[in-house]
Amino acid sequence: MPFTRSETVAGVHVAEAGSGPPIVFLHGNPDTHDVWGSTVARLGAFRCIAPDLPGFGESAPAEGHTLEHQSAWVAQLVDRLKLDRFHVVCHDVGGVYGCAFATEHGDRLQSLTISNTVFSPDYTWHFWARVWRTRWLGELSQKVLNRRLFVRELRRGSPRMPRAYAEQAYTKLNRTMMSEVLRWYRAMNPEVWRGWTERLREVTARVPTQVLWGDLDPFIPKVQADRFGGEVHHFEDCGHWAMLEEPERFATQIARLASP
């Protein structure tokens, strides 16, 4: 594994590798810090810091799911890690955490890399998100979930995702994580981003920002890539998890933006 050390910081499991300028990686659903492994393996010149989000992996559940709560979670973590200014790379659910933090604490960012996430009130949730947002139906969907369905849906999202990764991700599922997924999606009515999108654009106008977007994503249309500001790089042959399909190219783009 590329991560060489780990610790638990106030209930947050944090994996690290490398040394140099710090980059904080924020994963999505249904992942843990492991999703960044193949990217981090190519970024040895940086201190790569990858926490498990609240309720995911080995981290304690969240105390709240408003955008303010998500911003504060990141702020508290980086404070405990004694990080002053740093780079952020964020994806999916972690993209919302990262963008919320950037909106309120843009002065702490050296750069921001955003990949396949949403932060705009004009977005309509995809099929599975609508299921998870529906009480009882979301719980039922999790009860009938099995390895075959889980792996199939992940690889539908990114057809070139290594099967070994999808199989491993399934082993990380537990009741805490599945409950966290339901709580998070039910709190994220797209209306919550009204006003935040514009404030984020003010930050990305002054902070070096790039969007790395897998265009074949069946969950989030590529039109959303233009909602954040910054320079957009389309991975035309990748799906939702571009970092797993093209880790070399993904890491190269991160290093390009984060290098002094």
Secondary structure, DSSP 8 states (H G I E B T S, - for coil): ----EEEEETTEEEEEE--SSEEEEE--TT--GGGGHHHHTT-TTSEEEEE--TTSTTS---S--SHHHHHHHHHHHHHHTT-SSEEEEEEHHHHHHHHHHHHHHGGGEEEEEEES----TT----HHHHHHHSTTHHHHHHHS--HHHHHHHHHHHSTTS-HHHHHHHHHT--HHHHHHHHHHHHH--GGGGTTHHHHHHHHHTTS-EEEEEETT-SSS-GGGGGGS-SEEEEETT--S-HHHHSHHHHHHHHHHHH--
